[in-house]
């Protein structure tokens, strides 16, 4: 059995996010509308250090307005186990890699994600978010449950702060990969959160 930290997870790290408009529904978990796709790097100071790729959308139900994650990959077995069992987040394992180069105030970051031998996506970002002021954020997740756990829905609360600004982003989804349904989606806006501090409970 894979062990993982107890909640809350007090995380620090970096995030790159782009909003896409999906023109037609894929299934019940992936309807037409706006979906956010993000790469995240959880760094030293977190109870687990790992990288993450996720797709999420906003939902409104009895718990209010929250974010629901439909697709997510990490490179940590402990994160997979904890995410699925604590919060019903459907994490899977993948190979995630990133590199960042800074030239003055500008950061250039490249990401790639592969599951098995199947590419998922490559992405490039440019930002100056390190110049932003730190601001607080608050939110929550709602997950419908995972059949291979107890199948029960879960909610989580998150609070934190970060230096955040819009950024430039270029995404290349593998059309025959698990996120191929995003290949034709319209890119709306992109954001970078630098040095976030976040409690996920």
mmCIF file of the C-alpha atoms, coordinates in Angstrom:
data_MODEL
# 
_entry.id   MODEL 
# 
loop_
_atom_site.group_PDB 
_atom_site.id 
_atom_site.type_symbol 
_atom_site.label_atom_id 
_atom_site.label_alt_id 
_atom_site.label_comp_id 
_atom_site.label_asym_id 
_atom_site.label_entity_id 
_atom_site.label_seq_id 
_atom_site.pdbx_PDB_ins_code 
_atom_site.Cartn_x 
_atom_site.Cartn_y 
_atom_site.Cartn_z 
_atom_site.occupancy 
_atom_site.B_iso_or_equiv 
_atom_site.pdbx_formal_charge 
_atom_site.auth_seq_id 
_atom_site.auth_comp_id 
_atom_site.auth_asym_id 
_atom_site.auth_atom_id 
_atom_site.pdbx_PDB_model_num 
ATOM 1   C CA . UNK A 1 1   ? 0.000   0.000  0.000   1.00 0.00 ? 1   UNK A CA 1 
ATOM 2   C CA . UNK A 1 2   ? 1.328   3.437  -0.959  1.00 0.00 ? 2   UNK A CA 1 
ATOM 3   C CA . UNK A 1 3   ? 1.473   5.879  1.947   1.00 0.00 ? 3   UNK A CA 1 
ATOM 4   C CA . UNK A 1 4   ? 0.811   9.598  1.670   1.00 0.00 ? 4   UNK A CA 1 
ATOM 5   C CA . UNK A 1 5   ? 0.626   12.635 3.995   1.00 0.00 ? 5   UNK A CA 1 
ATOM 6   C CA . UNK A 1 6   ? -2.511  13.364 5.992   1.00 0.00 ? 6   UNK A CA 1 
ATOM 7   C CA . UNK A 1 7   ? -4.616  16.380 5.000   1.00 0.00 ? 7   UNK A CA 1 
ATOM 8   C CA . UNK A 1 8   ? -4.162  19.279 4.838   1.00 0.00 ? 8   UNK A CA 1 
ATOM 9   C CA . UNK A 1 9   ? -1.413  19.393 2.251   1.00 0.00 ? 9   UNK A CA 1 
ATOM 10  C CA . UNK A 1 10  ? 0.379   22.740 2.593   1.00 0.00 ? 10  UNK A CA 1 
ATOM 11  C CA . UNK A 1 11  ? 1.973   23.152 -0.822  1.00 0.00 ? 11  UNK A CA 1 
ATOM 12  C CA . UNK A 1 12  ? 4.393   25.627 -2.394  1.00 0.00 ? 12  UNK A CA 1 
ATOM 13  C CA . UNK A 1 13  ? 5.340   25.860 -6.041  1.00 0.00 ? 13  UNK A CA 1 
ATOM 14  C CA . UNK A 1 14  ? 4.631   27.191 -9.531  1.00 0.00 ? 14  UNK A CA 1 
ATOM 15  C CA . UNK A 1 15  ? 1.588   27.040 -11.849 1.00 0.00 ? 15  UNK A CA 1 
ATOM 16  C CA . UNK A 1 16  ? 0.906   27.723 -15.535 1.00 0.00 ? 16  UNK A CA 1 
ATOM 17  C CA . UNK A 1 17  ? -2.769  27.845 -16.595 1.00 0.00 ? 17  UNK A CA 1 
ATOM 18  C CA . UNK A 1 18  ? -4.649  28.377 -19.852 1.00 0.00 ? 18  UNK A CA 1 
ATOM 19  C CA . UNK A 1 19  ? -8.411  28.579 -20.350 1.00 0.00 ? 19  UNK A CA 1 
ATOM 20  C CA . UNK A 1 20  ? -9.846  26.860 -23.439 1.00 0.00 ? 20  UNK A CA 1 
ATOM 21  C CA . UNK A 1 21  ? -13.340 26.955 -24.929 1.00 0.00 ? 21  UNK A CA 1 
ATOM 22  C CA . UNK A 1 22  ? -14.427 23.469 -25.999 1.00 0.00 ? 22  UNK A CA 1 
ATOM 23  C CA . UNK A 1 23  ? -17.067 23.766 -28.762 1.00 0.00 ? 23  UNK A CA 1 
ATOM 24  C CA . UNK A 1 24  ? -18.839 20.413 -28.324 1.00 0.00 ? 24  UNK A CA 1 
ATOM 25  C CA . UNK A 1 25  ? -19.330 17.997 -25.437 1.00 0.00 ? 25  UNK A CA 1 
ATOM 26  C CA . UNK A 1 26  ? -17.020 14.997 -25.139 1.00 0.00 ? 26  UNK A CA 1 
ATOM 27  C CA . UNK A 1 27  ? -18.953 13.233 -22.355 1.00 0.00 ? 27  UNK A CA 1 
ATOM 28  C CA . UNK A 1 28  ? -20.676 14.078 -19.054 1.00 0.00 ? 28  UNK A CA 1 
ATOM 29  C CA . UNK A 1 29  ? -17.382 15.011 -17.365 1.00 0.00 ? 29  UNK A CA 1 
ATOM 30  C CA . UNK A 1 30  ? -16.176 17.062 -20.329 1.00 0.00 ? 30  UNK A CA 1 
ATOM 31  C CA . UNK A 1 31  ? -19.090 19.194 -21.589 1.00 0.00 ? 31  UNK A CA 1 
ATOM 32  C CA . UNK A 1 32  ? -18.880 22.057 -24.050 1.00 0.00 ? 32  UNK A CA 1 
ATOM 33  C CA . UNK A 1 33  ? -17.673 25.254 -22.413 1.00 0.00 ? 33  UNK A CA 1 
ATOM 34  C CA . UNK A 1 34  ? -14.583 26.604 -20.684 1.00 0.00 ? 34  UNK A CA 1 
ATOM 35  C CA . UNK A 1 35  ? -11.970 24.205 -19.340 1.00 0.00 ? 35  UNK A CA 1 
ATOM 36  C CA . UNK A 1 36  ? -8.727  25.154 -17.622 1.00 0.00 ? 36  UNK A CA 1 
ATOM 37  C CA . UNK A 1 37  ? -5.534  23.230 -18.364 1.00 0.00 ? 37  UNK A CA 1 
ATOM 38  C CA . UNK A 1 38  ? -2.585  23.644 -16.018 1.00 0.00 ? 38  UNK A CA 1 
ATOM 39  C CA . UNK A 1 39  ? 0.905   22.411 -15.363 1.00 0.00 ? 39  UNK A CA 1 
ATOM 40  C CA . UNK A 1 40  ? 1.956   22.607 -11.710 1.00 0.00 ? 40  UNK A CA 1 
ATOM 41  C CA . UNK A 1 41  ? 5.286   22.034 -10.006 1.00 0.00 ? 41  UNK A CA 1 
ATOM 42  C CA . UNK A 1 42  ? 5.174   21.407 -6.242  1.00 0.00 ? 42  UNK A CA 1 
ATOM 43  C CA . UNK A 1 43  ? 8.550   22.263 -4.748  1.00 0.00 ? 43  UNK A CA 1 
ATOM 44  C CA . UNK A 1 44  ? 10.609  21.827 -1.584  1.00 0.00 ? 44  UNK A CA 1 
ATOM 45  C CA . UNK A 1 45  ? 8.591   22.949 1.420   1.00 0.00 ? 45  UNK A CA 1 
ATOM 46  C CA . UNK A 1 46  ? 5.614   20.844 0.287   1.00 0.00 ? 46  UNK A CA 1 
ATOM 47  C CA . UNK A 1 47  ? 4.859   17.509 2.006   1.00 0.00 ? 47  UNK A CA 1 
ATOM 48  C CA . UNK A 1 48  ? 5.337   15.899 -1.434  1.00 0.00 ? 48  UNK A CA 1 
ATOM 49  C CA . UNK A 1 49  ? 7.399   17.289 -4.322  1.00 0.00 ? 49  UNK A CA 1 
ATOM 50  C CA . UNK A 1 50  ? 6.130   16.388 -7.795  1.00 0.00 ? 50  UNK A CA 1 
ATOM 51  C CA . UNK A 1 51  ? 4.806   17.715 -11.099 1.00 0.00 ? 51  UNK A CA 1 
ATOM 52  C CA . UNK A 1 52  ? 1.201   17.710 -12.304 1.00 0.00 ? 52  UNK A CA 1 
ATOM 53  C CA . UNK A 1 53  ? -0.926  18.203 -15.428 1.00 0.00 ? 53  UNK A CA 1 
ATOM 54  C CA . UNK A 1 54  ? -4.646  18.745 -14.933 1.00 0.00 ? 54  UNK A CA 1 
ATOM 55  C CA . UNK A 1 55  ? -7.851  19.712 -16.725 1.00 0.00 ? 55  UNK A CA 1 
ATOM 56  C CA . UNK A 1 56  ? -10.691 21.252 -14.724 1.00 0.00 ? 56  UNK A CA 1 
ATOM 57  C CA . UNK A 1 57  ? -13.887 23.230 -15.143 1.00 0.00 ? 57  UNK A CA 1 
ATOM 58  C CA . UNK A 1 58  ? -16.184 25.239 -12.905 1.00 0.00 ? 58  UNK A CA 1 
ATOM 59  C CA . UNK A 1 59  ? -19.332 23.526 -11.636 1.00 0.00 ? 59  UNK A CA 1 
ATOM 60  C CA . UNK A 1 60  ? -22.288 24.751 -9.609  1.00 0.00 ? 60  UNK A CA 1 
ATOM 61  C CA . UNK A 1 61  ? -24.171 22.345 -7.346  1.00 0.00 ? 61  UNK A CA 1 
ATOM 62  C CA . UNK A 1 62  ? -25.406 22.054 -3.768  1.00 0.00 ? 62  UNK A CA 1 
ATOM 63  C CA . UNK A 1 63  ? -21.883 22.849 -2.546  1.00 0.00 ? 63  UNK A CA 1 
ATOM 64  C CA . UNK A 1 64  ? -21.834 26.142 -4.476  1.00 0.00 ? 64  UNK A CA 1 
ATOM 65  C CA . UNK A 1 65  ? -19.418 27.098 -7.243  1.00 0.00 ? 65  UNK A CA 1 
ATOM 66  C CA . UNK A 1 66  ? -16.357 24.901 -7.270  1.00 0.00 ? 66  UNK A CA 1 
ATOM 67  C CA . UNK A 1 67  ? -13.787 23.422 -9.629  1.00 0.00 ? 67  UNK A CA 1 
ATOM 68  C CA . UNK A 1 68  ? -14.083 19.810 -10.782 1.00 0.00 ? 68  UNK A CA 1 
ATOM 69  C CA . UNK A 1 69  ? -11.042 17.986 -12.176 1.00 0.00 ? 69  UNK A CA 1 
ATOM 70  C CA . UNK A 1 70  ? -11.760 15.627 -15.084 1.00 0.00 ? 70  UNK A CA 1 
ATOM 71  C CA . UNK A 1 71  ? -8.229  14.645 -16.126 1.00 0.00 ? 71  UNK A CA 1 
ATOM 72  C CA . UNK A 1 72  ? -5.033  14.694 -14.089 1.00 0.00 ? 72  UNK A CA 1 
ATOM 73  C CA . UNK A 1 73  ? -1.572  13.121 -14.205 1.00 0.00 ? 73  UNK A CA 1 
ATOM 74  C CA . UNK A 1 74  ? 1.278   13.336 -11.689 1.00 0.00 ? 74  UNK A CA 1 
ATOM 75  C CA . UNK A 1 75  ? 4.734   11.759 -11.411 1.00 0.00 ? 75  UNK A CA 1 
ATOM 76  C CA . UNK A 1 76  ? 4.370   10.672 -7.771  1.00 0.00 ? 76  UNK A CA 1 
ATOM 77  C CA . UNK A 1 77  ? 2.714   7.411  -6.658  1.00 0.00 ? 77  UNK A CA 1 
ATOM 78  C CA . UNK A 1 78  ? 2.104   8.920  -3.211  1.00 0.00 ? 78  UNK A CA 1 
ATOM 79  C CA . UNK A 1 79  ? 0.273   11.861 -4.804  1.00 0.00 ? 79  UNK A CA 1 
ATOM 80  C CA . UNK A 1 80  ? -1.844  9.443  -6.862  1.00 0.00 ? 80  UNK A CA 1 
ATOM 81  C CA . UNK A 1 81  ? -2.866  7.500  -3.763  1.00 0.00 ? 81  UNK A CA 1 
ATOM 82  C CA . UNK A 1 82  ? -3.536  10.561 -1.603  1.00 0.00 ? 82  UNK A CA 1 
ATOM 83  C CA . UNK A 1 83  ? -5.414  12.480 -4.265  1.00 0.00 ? 83  UNK A CA 1 
ATOM 84  C CA . UNK A 1 84  ? -7.704  9.556  -5.067  1.00 0.00 ? 84  UNK A CA 1 
ATOM 85  C CA . UNK A 1 85  ? -8.387  8.438  -1.498  1.00 0.00 ? 85  UNK A CA 1 
ATOM 86  C CA . UNK A 1 86  ? -8.615  11.809 0.290   1.00 0.00 ? 86  UNK A CA 1 
ATOM 87  C CA . UNK A 1 87  ? -10.402 13.921 -2.328  1.00 0.00 ? 87  UNK A CA 1 
ATOM 88  C CA . UNK A 1 88  ? -11.569 11.575 -5.144  1.00 0.00 ? 88  UNK A CA 1 
ATOM 89  C CA . UNK A 1 89  ? -9.262  13.356 -7.582  1.00 0.00 ? 89  UNK A CA 1 
ATOM 90  C CA . UNK A 1 90  ? -8.716  10.832 -10.436 1.00 0.00 ? 90  UNK A CA 1 
ATOM 91  C CA . UNK A 1 91  ? -4.924  11.041 -10.560 1.00 0.00 ? 91  UNK A CA 1 
ATOM 92  C CA . UNK A 1 92  ? -2.907  8.821  -12.899 1.00 0.00 ? 92  UNK A CA 1 
ATOM 93  C CA . UNK A 1 93  ? 0.847   8.432  -13.327 1.00 0.00 ? 93  UNK A CA 1 
ATOM 94  C CA . UNK A 1 94  ? 2.742   10.022 -16.226 1.00 0.00 ? 94  UNK A CA 1 
ATOM 95  C CA . UNK A 1 95  ? 6.204   11.275 -17.087 1.00 0.00 ? 95  UNK A CA 1 
ATOM 96  C CA . UNK A 1 96  ? 6.280   15.066 -16.685 1.00 0.00 ? 96  UNK A CA 1 
ATOM 97  C CA . UNK A 1 97  ? 9.289   17.246 -17.422 1.00 0.00 ? 97  UNK A CA 1 
ATOM 98  C CA . UNK A 1 98  ? 9.934   20.985 -17.394 1.00 0.00 ? 98  UNK A CA 1 
ATOM 99  C CA . UNK A 1 99  ? 12.737  23.480 -17.813 1.00 0.00 ? 99  UNK A CA 1 
ATOM 100 C CA . UNK A 1 100 ? 12.820  27.208 -17.084 1.00 0.00 ? 100 UNK A CA 1 
ATOM 101 C CA . UNK A 1 101 ? 15.241  29.838 -18.364 1.00 0.00 ? 101 UNK A CA 1 
ATOM 102 C CA . UNK A 1 102 ? 15.210  33.400 -17.017 1.00 0.00 ? 102 UNK A CA 1 
ATOM 103 C CA . UNK A 1 103 ? 16.441  36.398 -18.972 1.00 0.00 ? 103 UNK A CA 1 
ATOM 104 C CA . UNK A 1 104 ? 16.100  39.461 -16.783 1.00 0.00 ? 104 UNK A CA 1 
ATOM 105 C CA . UNK A 1 105 ? 12.495  39.659 -15.562 1.00 0.00 ? 105 UNK A CA 1 
ATOM 106 C CA . UNK A 1 106 ? 11.229  37.256 -18.266 1.00 0.00 ? 106 UNK A CA 1 
ATOM 107 C CA . UNK A 1 107 ? 10.851  33.534 -17.589 1.00 0.00 ? 107 UNK A CA 1 
ATOM 108 C CA . UNK A 1 108 ? 10.580  31.010 -20.439 1.00 0.00 ? 108 UNK A CA 1 
ATOM 109 C CA . UNK A 1 109 ? 9.278   27.572 -19.459 1.00 0.00 ? 109 UNK A CA 1 
ATOM 110 C CA . UNK A 1 110 ? 8.754   24.404 -21.485 1.00 0.00 ? 110 UNK A CA 1 
ATOM 111 C CA . UNK A 1 111 ? 6.679   21.420 -20.330 1.00 0.00 ? 111 UNK A CA 1 
ATOM 112 C CA . UNK A 1 112 ? 5.955   17.962 -21.704 1.00 0.00 ? 112 UNK A CA 1 
ATOM 113 C CA . UNK A 1 113 ? 3.780   15.080 -20.523 1.00 0.00 ? 113 UNK A CA 1 
ATOM 114 C CA . UNK A 1 114 ? 3.859   11.447 -21.670 1.00 0.00 ? 114 UNK A CA 1 
ATOM 115 C CA . UNK A 1 115 ? 1.848   8.486  -20.386 1.00 0.00 ? 115 UNK A CA 1 
ATOM 116 C CA . UNK A 1 116 ? 3.504   5.171  -21.193 1.00 0.00 ? 116 UNK A CA 1 
ATOM 117 C CA . UNK A 1 117 ? 4.804   5.756  -24.713 1.00 0.00 ? 117 UNK A CA 1 
ATOM 118 C CA . UNK A 1 118 ? 1.872   8.042  -25.608 1.00 0.00 ? 118 UNK A CA 1 
ATOM 119 C CA . UNK A 1 119 ? 2.533   11.812 -25.728 1.00 0.00 ? 119 UNK A CA 1 
ATOM 120 C CA . UNK A 1 120 ? -0.161  13.902 -24.036 1.00 0.00 ? 120 UNK A CA 1 
ATOM 121 C CA . UNK A 1 121 ? 0.911   17.511 -24.594 1.00 0.00 ? 121 UNK A CA 1 
ATOM 122 C CA . UNK A 1 122 ? 3.813   19.899 -24.944 1.00 0.00 ? 122 UNK A CA 1 
ATOM 123 C CA . UNK A 1 123 ? 3.566   23.548 -23.891 1.00 0.00 ? 123 UNK A CA 1 
ATOM 124 C CA . UNK A 1 124 ? 5.675   26.711 -23.812 1.00 0.00 ? 124 UNK A CA 1 
ATOM 125 C CA . UNK A 1 125 ? 5.190   29.782 -21.635 1.00 0.00 ? 125 UNK A CA 1 
ATOM 126 C CA . UNK A 1 126 ? 6.674   33.257 -21.263 1.00 0.00 ? 126 UNK A CA 1 
ATOM 127 C CA . UNK A 1 127 ? 5.923   35.522 -18.309 1.00 0.00 ? 127 UNK A CA 1 
ATOM 128 C CA . UNK A 1 128 ? 7.062   38.312 -15.993 1.00 0.00 ? 128 UNK A CA 1 
ATOM 129 C CA . UNK A 1 129 ? 4.897   37.232 -13.055 1.00 0.00 ? 129 UNK A CA 1 
ATOM 130 C CA . UNK A 1 130 ? 7.830   37.457 -10.653 1.00 0.00 ? 130 UNK A CA 1 
ATOM 131 C CA . UNK A 1 131 ? 7.284   41.222 -10.748 1.00 0.00 ? 131 UNK A CA 1 
ATOM 132 C CA . UNK A 1 132 ? 3.688   40.920 -9.486  1.00 0.00 ? 132 UNK A CA 1 
ATOM 133 C CA . UNK A 1 133 ? 2.554   41.654 -5.958  1.00 0.00 ? 133 UNK A CA 1 
ATOM 134 C CA . UNK A 1 134 ? 1.532   38.695 -3.822  1.00 0.00 ? 134 UNK A CA 1 
ATOM 135 C CA . UNK A 1 135 ? -2.253  38.418 -3.578  1.00 0.00 ? 135 UNK A CA 1 
ATOM 136 C CA . UNK A 1 136 ? -4.518  35.924 -1.766  1.00 0.00 ? 136 UNK A CA 1 
ATOM 137 C CA . UNK A 1 137 ? -6.832  33.405 -3.401  1.00 0.00 ? 137 UNK A CA 1 
ATOM 138 C CA . UNK A 1 138 ? -9.517  31.023 -2.173  1.00 0.00 ? 138 UNK A CA 1 
ATOM 139 C CA . UNK A 1 139 ? -11.490 28.234 -3.795  1.00 0.00 ? 139 UNK A CA 1 
ATOM 140 C CA . UNK A 1 140 ? -12.662 24.659 -3.581  1.00 0.00 ? 140 UNK A CA 1 
ATOM 141 C CA . UNK A 1 141 ? -13.047 21.420 -5.507  1.00 0.00 ? 141 UNK A CA 1 
ATOM 142 C CA . UNK A 1 142 ? -15.925 18.997 -5.973  1.00 0.00 ? 142 UNK A CA 1 
ATOM 143 C CA . UNK A 1 143 ? -15.342 15.498 -7.309  1.00 0.00 ? 143 UNK A CA 1 
ATOM 144 C CA . UNK A 1 144 ? -18.115 13.044 -8.250  1.00 0.00 ? 144 UNK A CA 1 
ATOM 145 C CA . UNK A 1 145 ? -16.327 10.001 -6.823  1.00 0.00 ? 145 UNK A CA 1 
ATOM 146 C CA . UNK A 1 146 ? -14.052 7.299  -8.210  1.00 0.00 ? 146 UNK A CA 1 
ATOM 147 C CA . UNK A 1 147 ? -15.499 3.800  -8.739  1.00 0.00 ? 147 UNK A CA 1 
ATOM 148 C CA . UNK A 1 148 ? -12.290 2.000  -7.697  1.00 0.00 ? 148 UNK A CA 1 
ATOM 149 C CA . UNK A 1 149 ? -12.265 3.711  -4.282  1.00 0.00 ? 149 UNK A CA 1 
ATOM 150 C CA . UNK A 1 150 ? -15.523 4.086  -2.340  1.00 0.00 ? 150 UNK A CA 1 
ATOM 151 C CA . UNK A 1 151 ? -17.304 5.929  -5.170  1.00 0.00 ? 151 UNK A CA 1 
ATOM 152 C CA . UNK A 1 152 ? -18.378 8.774  -2.881  1.00 0.00 ? 152 UNK A CA 1 
ATOM 153 C CA . UNK A 1 153 ? -18.211 12.429 -3.920  1.00 0.00 ? 153 UNK A CA 1 
ATOM 154 C CA . UNK A 1 154 ? -15.663 14.606 -2.158  1.00 0.00 ? 154 UNK A CA 1 
ATOM 155 C CA . UNK A 1 155 ? -15.085 18.319 -1.612  1.00 0.00 ? 155 UNK A CA 1 
ATOM 156 C CA . UNK A 1 156 ? -11.940 20.183 -0.627  1.00 0.00 ? 156 UNK A CA 1 
ATOM 157 C CA . UNK A 1 157 ? -11.102 23.738 0.361   1.00 0.00 ? 157 UNK A CA 1 
ATOM 158 C CA . UNK A 1 158 ? -8.025  25.605 -0.793  1.00 0.00 ? 158 UNK A CA 1 
ATOM 159 C CA . UNK A 1 159 ? -6.596  28.918 0.358   1.00 0.00 ? 159 UNK A CA 1 
ATOM 160 C CA . UNK A 1 160 ? -3.328  30.593 -0.433  1.00 0.00 ? 160 UNK A CA 1 
ATOM 161 C CA . UNK A 1 161 ? -1.451  33.415 -2.082  1.00 0.00 ? 161 UNK A CA 1 
ATOM 162 C CA . UNK A 1 162 ? 0.706   33.878 -5.166  1.00 0.00 ? 162 UNK A CA 1 
ATOM 163 C CA . UNK A 1 163 ? 2.288   36.364 -7.541  1.00 0.00 ? 163 UNK A CA 1 
ATOM 164 C CA . UNK A 1 164 ? 0.048   36.096 -10.602 1.00 0.00 ? 164 UNK A CA 1 
ATOM 165 C CA . UNK A 1 165 ? -0.061  37.799 -14.008 1.00 0.00 ? 165 UNK A CA 1 
ATOM 166 C CA . UNK A 1 166 ? -1.244  36.964 -17.537 1.00 0.00 ? 166 UNK A CA 1 
ATOM 167 C CA . UNK A 1 167 ? 1.349   35.155 -19.645 1.00 0.00 ? 167 UNK A CA 1 
ATOM 168 C CA . UNK A 1 168 ? 2.009   33.924 -23.181 1.00 0.00 ? 168 UNK A CA 1 
ATOM 169 C CA . UNK A 1 169 ? 1.296   30.241 -23.822 1.00 0.00 ? 169 UNK A CA 1 
ATOM 170 C CA . UNK A 1 170 ? 1.488   27.773 -26.702 1.00 0.00 ? 170 UNK A CA 1 
ATOM 171 C CA . UNK A 1 171 ? -0.026  24.290 -26.299 1.00 0.00 ? 171 UNK A CA 1 
ATOM 172 C CA . UNK A 1 172 ? 0.394   21.307 -28.618 1.00 0.00 ? 172 UNK A CA 1 
ATOM 173 C CA . UNK A 1 173 ? -1.993  18.478 -27.686 1.00 0.00 ? 173 UNK A CA 1 
ATOM 174 C CA . UNK A 1 174 ? -1.329  15.063 -29.224 1.00 0.00 ? 174 UNK A CA 1 
ATOM 175 C CA . UNK A 1 175 ? -4.435  14.472 -31.342 1.00 0.00 ? 175 UNK A CA 1 
ATOM 176 C CA . UNK A 1 176 ? -4.357  10.724 -30.649 1.00 0.00 ? 176 UNK A CA 1 
ATOM 177 C CA . UNK A 1 177 ? -3.564  11.193 -26.953 1.00 0.00 ? 177 UNK A CA 1 
ATOM 178 C CA . UNK A 1 178 ? -5.876  11.345 -23.915 1.00 0.00 ? 178 UNK A CA 1 
ATOM 179 C CA . UNK A 1 179 ? -6.295  15.118 -24.303 1.00 0.00 ? 179 UNK A CA 1 
ATOM 180 C CA . UNK A 1 180 ? -6.798  15.031 -28.057 1.00 0.00 ? 180 UNK A CA 1 
ATOM 181 C CA . UNK A 1 181 ? -10.300 16.453 -27.480 1.00 0.00 ? 181 UNK A CA 1 
ATOM 182 C CA . UNK A 1 182 ? -8.593  19.775 -26.606 1.00 0.00 ? 182 UNK A CA 1 
ATOM 183 C CA . UNK A 1 183 ? -6.582  19.963 -29.838 1.00 0.00 ? 183 UNK A CA 1 
ATOM 184 C CA . UNK A 1 184 ? -9.181  22.092 -31.622 1.00 0.00 ? 184 UNK A CA 1 
ATOM 185 C CA . UNK A 1 185 ? -10.282 24.131 -28.631 1.00 0.00 ? 185 UNK A CA 1 
ATOM 186 C CA . UNK A 1 186 ? -10.006 27.910 -28.709 1.00 0.00 ? 186 UNK A CA 1 
ATOM 187 C CA . UNK A 1 187 ? -7.391  29.358 -26.360 1.00 0.00 ? 187 UNK A CA 1 
ATOM 188 C CA . UNK A 1 188 ? -8.929  32.205 -24.319 1.00 0.00 ? 188 UNK A CA 1 
ATOM 189 C CA . UNK A 1 189 ? -6.377  33.418 -21.758 1.00 0.00 ? 189 UNK A CA 1 
ATOM 190 C CA . UNK A 1 190 ? -3.277  32.257 -19.900 1.00 0.00 ? 190 UNK A CA 1 
ATOM 191 C CA . UNK A 1 191 ? -1.946  32.996 -16.430 1.00 0.00 ? 191 UNK A CA 1 
ATOM 192 C CA . UNK A 1 192 ? 1.170   32.266 -14.407 1.00 0.00 ? 192 UNK A CA 1 
ATOM 193 C CA . UNK A 1 193 ? 1.209   31.899 -10.603 1.00 0.00 ? 193 UNK A CA 1 
ATOM 194 C CA . UNK A 1 194 ? 4.722   32.291 -9.213  1.00 0.00 ? 194 UNK A CA 1 
ATOM 195 C CA . UNK A 1 195 ? 5.791   31.011 -5.786  1.00 0.00 ? 195 UNK A CA 1 
ATOM 196 C CA . UNK A 1 196 ? 2.299   30.095 -4.643  1.00 0.00 ? 196 UNK A CA 1 
ATOM 197 C CA . UNK A 1 197 ? 1.607   28.977 -1.088  1.00 0.00 ? 197 UNK A CA 1 
ATOM 198 C CA . UNK A 1 198 ? -1.522  26.866 -0.822  1.00 0.00 ? 198 UNK A CA 1 
ATOM 199 C CA . UNK A 1 199 ? -3.295  24.787 1.795   1.00 0.00 ? 199 UNK A CA 1 
ATOM 200 C CA . UNK A 1 200 ? -5.426  21.976 0.339   1.00 0.00 ? 200 UNK A CA 1 
ATOM 201 C CA . UNK A 1 201 ? -7.742  20.391 2.912   1.00 0.00 ? 201 UNK A CA 1 
# 
